């Protein structure tokens, strides 16, 4: 009975909004249901507890497939097209800079602009593309 009330409360709290439901990881719903089912079985309601535990186990296995958009990989971005002059400008080096200069500029810029250090993903991708283009053109 408690599990049914909890499920109804969760449904009302989410407001039947799938966008908010996507934010709630399927694993937490499954783990919570498994724990509730186990407690219910231990408290003397084995049939209801077993049904809840089985249902949450199925949710753990198939829950991400039931929610549209969950578990899909991000769409790949198209490669960044830079000219040699633009790539050199991004890194702040001359277009005919040697390998060591390009790598030193790349390390300096990525230390400040890496997404883990507070930089943007787009700028980091642009810096990577500039480095790759300048190094590839030297070969």
N, CA and C atoms as a LAMMPS dump frame, in Angstrom:
ITEM: TIMESTEP
0
ITEM: NUMBER OF ATOMS
417
ITEM: BOX BOUNDS ff ff ff
-5.0000000000000000e+02 5.0000000000000000e+02
-5.0000000000000000e+02 5.0000000000000000e+02
-5.0000000000000000e+02 5.0000000000000000e+02
ITEM: ATOMS id mol type element x y z
1 1 1 N 0.824 -1.187 0
2 1 2 C 0 0 0
3 1 3 C 0.87 1.253 0
4 2 1 N 1.95 1.204 0.772
5 2 2 C 2.86 2.343 0.824
6 2 3 C 3.504 2.568 -0.542
7 3 1 N 3.855 1.477 -1.213
8 3 2 C 4.488 1.599 -2.524
9 3 3 C 3.533 2.207 -3.54
10 4 1 N 2.264 1.822 -3.472
11 4 2 C 1.268 2.381 -4.393
12 4 3 C 1.117 3.872 -4.145
13 5 1 N 1.038 4.262 -2.876
14 5 2 C 0.939 5.685 -2.551
15 5 3 C 2.193 6.439 -2.982
16 6 1 N 3.354 5.817 -2.81
17 6 2 C 4.596 6.461 -3.241
18 6 3 C 4.623 6.627 -4.754
19 7 1 N 4.153 5.616 -5.482
20 7 2 C 4.119 5.71 -6.941
21 7 3 C 3.155 6.796 -7.398
22 8 1 N 1.983 6.871 -6.767
23 8 2 C 1.02 7.922 -7.114
24 8 3 C 1.599 9.297 -6.783
25 9 1 N 2.241 9.413 -5.632
26 9 2 C 2.857 10.689 -5.257
27 9 3 C 3.954 11.1 -6.223
28 10 1 N 4.772 10.146 -6.654
29 10 2 C 5.821 10.443 -7.621
30 10 3 C 5.223 10.895 -8.937
31 11 1 N 4.17 10.223 -9.369
32 11 2 C 3.512 10.58 -10.631
33 11 3 C 2.933 11.992 -10.552
34 12 1 N 2.304 12.321 -9.439
35 12 2 C 1.745 13.666 -9.29
36 12 3 C 2.851 14.708 -9.151
37 13 1 N 3.923 14.363 -8.438
38 13 2 C 5.025 15.3 -8.254
39 13 3 C 5.685 15.625 -9.59
40 14 1 N 5.833 14.602 -10.442
41 14 2 C 6.417 14.834 -11.755
42 14 3 C 5.444 15.526 -12.693
43 15 1 N 4.172 15.531 -12.346
44 15 2 C 3.186 16.216 -13.168
45 15 3 C 3.003 15.583 -14.529
46 16 1 N 3.244 14.304 -14.63
47 16 2 C 3.115 13.574 -15.888
48 16 3 C 3.97 14.208 -16.984
49 17 1 N 5.074 14.814 -16.591
50 17 2 C 5.953 15.509 -17.514
51 17 3 C 7.134 14.601 -17.846
52 18 1 N 7.24 14.183 -19.113
53 18 2 C 8.296 13.259 -19.502
54 18 3 C 9.678 13.902 -19.437
55 19 1 N 9.754 15.217 -19.627
56 19 2 C 11.062 15.861 -19.555
57 19 3 C 11.638 15.753 -18.146
58 20 1 N 10.816 15.942 -17.14
59 20 2 C 11.294 15.798 -15.767
60 20 3 C 11.549 14.335 -15.446
61 21 1 N 10.772 13.434 -16.041
62 21 2 C 10.976 12.008 -15.801
63 21 3 C 12.314 11.551 -16.365
64 22 1 N 12.748 12.14 -17.488
65 22 2 C 14.034 11.778 -18.065
66 22 3 C 15.185 12.146 -17.138
67 23 1 N 14.989 13.181 -16.34
68 23 2 C 16.047 13.61 -15.438
69 23 3 C 16.202 12.658 -14.257
70 24 1 N 15.167 11.902 -13.95
71 24 2 C 15.219 10.952 -12.853
72 24 3 C 15.805 9.651 -13.389
73 25 1 N 16.992 9.271 -12.984
74 25 2 C 17.628 8.092 -13.571
75 25 3 C 16.814 6.825 -13.337
76 26 1 N 16.765 6.012 -14.368
77 26 2 C 16.016 4.764 -14.289
78 26 3 C 16.564 3.86 -13.193
79 27 1 N 17.84 3.922 -12.963
80 27 2 C 18.442 3.064 -11.942
81 27 3 C 17.917 3.397 -10.547
82 28 1 N 17.737 4.68 -10.238
83 28 2 C 17.254 5.053 -8.906
84 28 3 C 15.821 4.592 -8.689
85 29 1 N 15.003 4.657 -9.739
86 29 2 C 13.627 4.171 -9.617
87 29 3 C 13.637 2.663 -9.367
88 30 1 N 14.46 1.949 -10.111
89 30 2 C 14.54 0.503 -9.937
90 30 3 C 15.093 0.099 -8.588
91 31 1 N 16.114 0.784 -8.142
92 31 2 C 16.702 0.473 -6.832
93 31 3 C 15.709 0.761 -5.717
94 32 1 N 15.023 1.896 -5.813
95 32 2 C 14.013 2.239 -4.806
96 32 3 C 12.894 1.217 -4.756
97 33 1 N 12.418 0.794 -5.919
98 33 2 C 11.363 -0.215 -5.956
99 33 3 C 11.816 -1.548 -5.401
100 34 1 N 13.053 -1.913 -5.699
101 34 2 C 13.585 -3.162 -5.167
102 34 3 C 13.656 -3.115 -3.642
103 35 1 N 14.115 -2.003 -3.109
104 35 2 C 14.187 -1.87 -1.649
105 35 3 C 12.8 -1.895 -1.016
106 36 1 N 11.853 -1.193 -1.613
107 36 2 C 10.486 -1.184 -1.076
108 36 3 C 9.888 -2.586 -1.133
109 37 1 N 10.093 -3.278 -2.258
110 37 2 C 9.585 -4.64 -2.377
111 37 3 C 10.202 -5.583 -1.369
112 38 1 N 11.489 -5.442 -1.135
113 38 2 C 12.168 -6.292 -0.156
114 38 3 C 11.652 -6.034 1.252
115 39 1 N 11.465 -4.773 1.593
116 39 2 C 10.939 -4.434 2.922
117 39 3 C 9.526 -4.98 3.082
118 40 1 N 8.719 -4.87 2.031
119 40 2 C 7.345 -5.378 2.117
120 40 3 C 7.331 -6.894 2.289
121 41 1 N 8.248 -7.589 1.604
122 41 2 C 8.317 -9.041 1.784
123 41 3 C 8.74 -9.382 3.208
124 42 1 N 9.656 -8.619 3.769
125 42 2 C 10.118 -8.88 5.129
126 42 3 C 9.058 -8.544 6.17
127 43 1 N 8.162 -7.619 5.864
128 43 2 C 7.141 -7.182 6.819
129 43 3 C 5.869 -8.027 6.755
130 44 1 N 5.854 -9.062 5.917
131 44 2 C 4.7 -9.95 5.906
132 44 3 C 3.778 -9.795 4.712
133 45 1 N 4.194 -9.097 3.683
134 45 2 C 3.396 -8.977 2.461
135 45 3 C 4.211 -9.528 1.29
136 46 1 N 4.397 -10.857 1.26
137 46 2 C 5.312 -11.426 0.274
138 46 3 C 4.838 -11.297 -1.171
139 47 1 N 3.535 -11.401 -1.414
140 47 2 C 3.047 -11.353 -2.795
141 47 3 C 3.222 -9.95 -3.37
142 48 1 N 2.747 -8.957 -2.626
143 48 2 C 2.858 -7.578 -3.102
144 48 3 C 4.327 -7.171 -3.194
145 49 1 N 5.107 -7.535 -2.195
146 49 2 C 6.531 -7.205 -2.208
147 49 3 C 7.258 -7.844 -3.372
148 50 1 N 6.918 -9.109 -3.663
149 50 2 C 7.558 -9.795 -4.785
150 50 3 C 7.179 -9.145 -6.108
151 51 1 N 5.915 -8.735 -6.239
152 51 2 C 5.493 -8.066 -7.473
153 51 3 C 6.224 -6.733 -7.657
154 52 1 N 6.352 -5.984 -6.58
155 52 2 C 7.049 -4.697 -6.668
156 52 3 C 8.53 -4.919 -6.969
157 53 1 N 9.144 -5.88 -6.306
158 53 2 C 10.558 -6.162 -6.553
159 53 3 C 10.773 -6.64 -7.989
160 54 1 N 9.875 -7.492 -8.489
161 54 2 C 10 -7.969 -9.869
162 54 3 C 9.791 -6.83 -10.864
163 55 1 N 8.793 -5.999 -10.59
164 55 2 C 8.544 -4.861 -11.48
165 55 3 C 9.711 -3.892 -11.514
166 56 1 N 10.303 -3.641 -10.363
167 56 2 C 11.441 -2.726 -10.339
168 56 3 C 12.673 -3.36 -10.977
169 57 1 N 12.797 -4.669 -10.876
170 57 2 C 13.884 -5.349 -11.571
171 57 3 C 13.745 -5.225 -13.078
172 58 1 N 12.503 -5.369 -13.556
173 58 2 C 12.263 -5.163 -14.987
174 58 3 C 12.536 -3.711 -15.375
175 59 1 N 12.191 -2.779 -14.472
176 59 2 C 12.468 -1.367 -14.744
177 59 3 C 13.978 -1.126 -14.846
178 60 1 N 14.75 -1.782 -13.968
179 60 2 C 16.201 -1.641 -14.04
180 60 3 C 16.733 -2.13 -15.381
181 61 1 N 16.136 -3.202 -15.878
182 61 2 C 16.619 -3.775 -17.133
183 61 3 C 16.131 -3.002 -18.347
184 62 1 N 14.845 -2.62 -18.391
185 62 2 C 14.254 -2.053 -19.599
186 62 3 C 13.788 -0.605 -19.444
187 63 1 N 13.985 0.008 -18.288
188 63 2 C 13.455 1.349 -18.044
189 63 3 C 13.984 2.405 -18.989
190 64 1 N 15.267 2.348 -19.317
191 64 2 C 15.831 3.372 -20.191
192 64 3 C 15.289 3.255 -21.612
193 65 1 N 14.809 2.079 -21.998
194 65 2 C 14.231 1.912 -23.328
195 65 3 C 12.8 2.432 -23.395
196 66 1 N 12.13 2.52 -22.246
197 66 2 C 10.746 2.974 -22.22
198 66 3 C 10.625 4.487 -22.266
199 67 1 N 11.663 5.189 -21.834
200 67 2 C 11.628 6.647 -21.81
201 67 3 C 12.207 7.157 -23.124
202 68 1 N 11.413 7.902 -23.914
203 68 2 C 11.924 8.383 -25.194
204 68 3 C 13.106 9.334 -24.997
205 69 1 N 14.16 9.12 -25.761
206 69 2 C 15.322 9.993 -25.706
207 69 3 C 16.357 9.599 -24.684
208 70 1 N 16.037 8.695 -23.783
209 70 2 C 17 8.3 -22.756
210 70 3 C 17.942 7.25 -23.325
211 71 1 N 19.196 7.357 -23.011
212 71 2 C 20.171 6.366 -23.427
213 71 3 C 20.647 6.498 -24.856
214 72 1 N 20.168 7.514 -25.581
215 72 2 C 20.623 7.69 -26.952
216 72 3 C 21.917 8.496 -26.942
217 73 1 N 22.875 8.094 -27.754
218 73 2 C 24.114 8.865 -27.791
219 73 3 C 23.88 10.224 -28.444
220 74 1 N 24.694 11.175 -28.064
221 74 2 C 24.584 12.51 -28.642
222 74 3 C 24.955 12.461 -30.119
223 75 1 N 24.311 13.306 -30.9
224 75 2 C 24.615 13.342 -32.326
225 75 3 C 26.014 13.917 -32.516
226 76 1 N 26.811 13.288 -33.37
227 76 2 C 28.17 13.786 -33.569
228 76 3 C 28.158 15.142 -34.27
229 77 1 N 29.081 15.981 -33.891
230 77 2 C 29.188 17.295 -34.507
231 77 3 C 29.988 17.186 -35.792
232 78 1 N 29.646 18.031 -36.761
233 78 2 C 30.449 18.013 -37.986
234 78 3 C 31.852 18.538 -37.693
235 79 1 N 32.834 18.078 -38.454
236 79 2 C 34.196 18.549 -38.199
237 79 3 C 34.305 20.056 -38.446
238 80 1 N 35.184 20.688 -37.7
239 80 2 C 35.376 22.13 -37.815
240 80 3 C 36.318 22.391 -38.982
241 81 1 N 35.852 23.214 -39.921
242 81 2 C 36.657 23.543 -41.091
243 81 3 C 37.412 24.845 -40.828
244 82 1 N 38.722 24.748 -40.784
245 82 2 C 39.576 25.911 -40.574
246 82 3 C 40.606 25.979 -41.687
247 83 1 N 40.942 27.19 -42.079
248 83 2 C 42.078 27.343 -42.978
249 83 3 C 43.345 27.343 -42.132
250 84 1 N 44.476 27.231 -42.802
251 84 2 C 45.748 27.217 -42.071
252 84 3 C 45.959 28.535 -41.32
253 85 1 N 45.578 29.645 -41.934
254 85 2 C 45.738 30.954 -41.287
255 85 3 C 44.818 31.075 -40.074
256 86 1 N 43.573 30.574 -40.199
257 86 2 C 42.642 30.611 -39.063
258 86 3 C 43.144 29.734 -37.919
259 87 1 N 43.671 28.571 -38.266
260 87 2 C 44.191 27.666 -37.241
261 87 3 C 45.361 28.308 -36.502
262 88 1 N 46.235 28.963 -37.237
263 88 2 C 47.368 29.64 -36.606
264 88 3 C 46.887 30.783 -35.725
265 89 1 N 45.84 31.485 -36.166
266 89 2 C 45.29 32.589 -35.379
267 89 3 C 44.647 32.078 -34.086
268 90 1 N 43.972 30.94 -34.16
269 90 2 C 43.344 30.369 -32.962
270 90 3 C 44.402 30.04 -31.916
271 91 1 N 45.508 29.457 -32.365
272 91 2 C 46.567 29.077 -31.425
273 91 3 C 47.497 30.237 -31.09
274 92 1 N 47.423 31.306 -31.86
275 92 2 C 48.289 32.454 -31.596
276 92 3 C 49.725 32.231 -32.02
277 93 1 N 49.918 31.47 -33.091
278 93 2 C 51.26 31.21 -33.616
279 93 3 C 51.295 31.629 -35.081
280 94 1 N 52.483 31.633 -35.642
281 94 2 C 52.63 31.926 -37.067
282 94 3 C 52.161 30.717 -37.873
283 95 1 N 51.646 30.94 -39.095
284 95 2 C 51.186 29.804 -39.91
285 95 3 C 52.284 28.794 -40.22
286 96 1 N 53.541 29.221 -40.199
287 96 2 C 54.639 28.301 -40.491
288 96 3 C 55.402 27.892 -39.22
289 97 1 N 54.723 27.923 -38.077
290 97 2 C 55.363 27.579 -36.8
291 97 3 C 55.748 26.105 -36.777
292 98 1 N 56.835 25.818 -36.064
293 98 2 C 57.283 24.43 -35.982
294 98 3 C 56.427 23.64 -34.984
295 99 1 N 56.654 22.347 -34.948
296 99 2 C 55.843 21.43 -34.136
297 99 3 C 55.873 21.793 -32.648
298 100 1 N 57.032 22.093 -32.108
299 100 2 C 57.154 22.403 -30.683
300 100 3 C 56.387 23.671 -30.321
301 101 1 N 56.427 24.673 -31.193
302 101 2 C 55.712 25.925 -30.938
303 101 3 C 54.207 25.693 -30.938
304 102 1 N 53.737 24.896 -31.906
305 102 2 C 52.306 24.589 -31.995
306 102 3 C 51.854 23.833 -30.749
307 103 1 N 52.626 22.843 -30.332
308 103 2 C 52.248 22.052 -29.16
309 103 3 C 52.301 22.875 -27.874
310 104 1 N 53.275 23.768 -27.763
311 104 2 C 53.354 24.621 -26.574
312 104 3 C 52.15 25.561 -26.505
313 105 1 N 51.774 26.136 -27.651
314 105 2 C 50.605 27.02 -27.684
315 105 3 C 49.334 26.232 -27.376
316 106 1 N 49.248 25.021 -27.903
317 106 2 C 48.083 24.172 -27.647
318 106 3 C 47.964 23.863 -26.153
319 107 1 N 49.06 23.47 -25.527
320 107 2 C 49.025 23.144 -24.092
321 107 3 C 48.629 24.352 -23.25
322 108 1 N 49.168 25.514 -23.61
323 108 2 C 48.861 26.739 -22.866
324 108 3 C 47.374 27.072 -22.983
325 109 1 N 46.827 26.982 -24.2
326 109 2 C 45.415 27.321 -24.394
327 109 3 C 44.485 26.288 -23.768
328 110 1 N 44.841 25.015 -23.888
329 110 2 C 43.96 23.979 -23.338
330 110 3 C 43.972 23.975 -21.811
331 111 1 N 45.057 24.419 -21.218
332 111 2 C 45.099 24.5 -19.756
333 111 3 C 44.048 25.488 -19.251
334 112 1 N 43.786 26.527 -20.034
335 112 2 C 42.801 27.541 -19.629
336 112 3 C 41.404 27.265 -20.168
337 113 1 N 41.309 26.606 -21.325
338 113 2 C 40.025 26.502 -22.013
339 113 3 C 39.441 25.102 -22.054
340 114 1 N 40.029 24.16 -21.351
341 114 2 C 39.478 22.803 -21.329
342 114 3 C 38.133 22.823 -20.601
343 115 1 N 37.141 22.046 -21.063
344 115 2 C 35.834 22.031 -20.389
345 115 3 C 35.911 21.663 -18.909
346 116 1 N 36.853 20.831 -18.518
347 116 2 C 36.999 20.477 -17.104
348 116 3 C 37.547 21.637 -16.272
349 117 1 N 38.179 22.602 -16.948
350 117 2 C 38.741 23.759 -16.248
351 117 3 C 37.839 24.978 -16.383
352 118 1 N 36.609 24.778 -16.861
353 118 2 C 35.662 25.88 -16.972
354 118 3 C 35.533 26.458 -18.362
355 119 1 N 36.256 25.917 -19.34
356 119 2 C 36.149 26.391 -20.715
357 119 3 C 34.963 25.767 -21.421
358 120 1 N 34.716 26.22 -22.631
359 120 2 C 33.576 25.692 -23.383
360 120 3 C 34.011 24.524 -24.261
361 121 1 N 33.06 23.655 -24.551
362 121 2 C 33.324 22.494 -25.395
363 121 3 C 33.643 22.945 -26.814
364 122 1 N 32.918 23.96 -27.292
365 122 2 C 33.128 24.45 -28.654
366 122 3 C 34.514 25.031 -28.853
367 123 1 N 34.972 25.821 -27.893
368 123 2 C 36.303 26.418 -28.015
369 123 3 C 37.384 25.349 -27.924
370 124 1 N 37.209 24.38 -27.055
371 124 2 C 38.183 23.289 -26.949
372 124 3 C 38.243 22.496 -28.253
373 125 1 N 37.093 22.265 -28.878
374 125 2 C 37.071 21.552 -30.156
375 125 3 C 37.773 22.366 -31.237
376 126 1 N 37.588 23.669 -31.207
377 126 2 C 38.239 24.549 -32.192
378 126 3 C 39.763 24.545 -31.988
379 127 1 N 40.202 24.555 -30.747
380 127 2 C 41.641 24.505 -30.461
381 127 3 C 42.22 23.164 -30.909
382 128 1 N 41.501 22.082 -30.66
383 128 2 C 41.956 20.76 -31.106
384 128 3 C 42.055 20.693 -32.623
385 129 1 N 41.04 21.236 -33.311
386 129 2 C 41.047 21.217 -34.773
387 129 3 C 42.206 22.042 -35.32
388 130 1 N 42.486 23.183 -34.69
389 130 2 C 43.6 24.022 -35.136
390 130 3 C 44.924 23.29 -34.957
391 131 1 N 45.106 22.658 -33.806
392 131 2 C 46.335 21.896 -33.566
393 131 3 C 46.494 20.777 -34.587
394 132 1 N 45.414 20.014 -34.803
395 132 2 C 45.482 18.896 -35.744
396 132 3 C 45.83 19.364 -37.15
397 133 1 N 45.218 20.468 -37.589
398 133 2 C 45.469 20.976 -38.937
399 133 3 C 46.916 21.432 -39.093
400 134 1 N 47.417 22.178 -38.111
401 134 2 C 48.79 22.673 -38.22
402 134 3 C 49.807 21.536 -38.143
403 135 1 N 49.56 20.541 -37.304
404 135 2 C 50.5 19.423 -37.211
405 135 3 C 50.431 18.536 -38.449
406 136 1 N 49.232 18.357 -38.984
407 136 2 C 49.078 17.51 -40.17
408 136 3 C 49.731 18.162 -41.386
409 137 1 N 49.648 19.485 -41.474
410 137 2 C 50.22 20.163 -42.637
411 137 3 C 51.743 20.176 -42.594
412 138 1 N 52.349 19.869 -41.463
413 138 2 C 53.81 19.819 -41.358
414 138 3 C 54.371 18.488 -41.838
415 139 1 N 53.544 17.483 -41.91
416 139 2 C 54.027 16.142 -42.285
417 139 3 C 54.279 16.025 -43.759
